[in-house]
């Protein structure tokens, strides 16, 4: 069963939300599950630019702290892709929440610092990704946001829906968020292989809850399905946004947005 395999949990904390321009501040790559001990790798980078106050408010890392204690960004980027590539070569899928953000920003950082990108390193080795944001929306498609400040598909919301404890003091640390995404994934996989009568009440009576279509899929099959689901979800969100903004665009590429011609050079 795909949720019982060895997993590679991955998360970044960054200077902002623009995958083309923002920089890595912290990163975590964690090997866990599959009956083996957890292996945690975490890095702090000096991103080479100012960390905006808005980003510091999320992950609590200031420019001064990153400059004093962080490793050069180029070295951190190299460590991240080296560790990810090693685990993917061993057959582990990369697990995270909203993975296109992290993988795309990492790809652009590689190109910025002349570090060989992940896909180039892997060559013919298949990259397989399990994205809790895509899977949750596919399984439990109708959900209102819990509050004006908390989104329906935020990681904290998924933790609440799948009845996992949440520590706000640890949240938005890259290791915490990576592990929490893996725990959400495990809960989704467990429910997919559990009879509906045994689901928790909040899942059982969720409007159009559907998890059993994930049952007994291979990692390759599940990865391929997510490509289509992510595109459909993005198209639906774009249609919703265009009710108020006719020019709104939501990128549905998954699990990584390809670089432009200039980025490839």
Secondary structure as UniProt FT lines:
FT   HELIX           2..4
FT   STRAND          7..14
FT   TURN            19..21
FT   STRAND          24..32
FT   TURN            34..35
FT   STRAND          39..46
FT   HELIX           53..59
FT   HELIX           63..69
FT   STRAND          71..72
FT   HELIX           73..89
FT   TURN            90..91
FT   STRAND          93..96
FT   HELIX           99..112
FT   TURN            113..114
FT   HELIX           118..122
FT   TURN            123..124
FT   STRAND          129..131
FT   HELIX           132..139
FT   TURN            148..149
FT   TURN            152..153
FT   HELIX           155..161
FT   TURN            162..163
FT   TURN            168..172
FT   HELIX           174..192
FT   HELIX           196..198
FT   HELIX           201..204
FT   TURN            207..208
FT   HELIX           212..214
FT   TURN            215..216
FT   HELIX           219..241
FT   TURN            242..244
FT   TURN            246..247
FT   HELIX           261..264
//
